[in-house]
Amino acid sequence: MANITIRDLPDNTKENLRVLAAKSGVSLEAYARLVLQKASSSDSFLQQNILDLAGKYFGRKYGVELGLPERSSTRGEINFEQ
């Protein structure tokens, strides 16, 4: 089994997890393990595409507009009637 260390976890996050673990009747470690297992094995987590992830972390909520650039072509029209 692997081990993981999480640095700089806000105190309130740890406290919230501890309370949720107590309500579930398990230790903080067991609850964190369960949360990580569920999050990493869910279909929605594994099937997110890159555009959805970019929007989630860099979208309007963070002041970034991810619009598509205008398409243009440098080629002229092709004439097949020669």
ABEGO torsion letter per residue (X at the ends): XBBBBBBGBBAAAAAAAAAAAAAAGBBAAAAAAAAAAAAAABAAAAABBAAAAAAAAABAAAGBBBBBBBBBBABBBBBABX
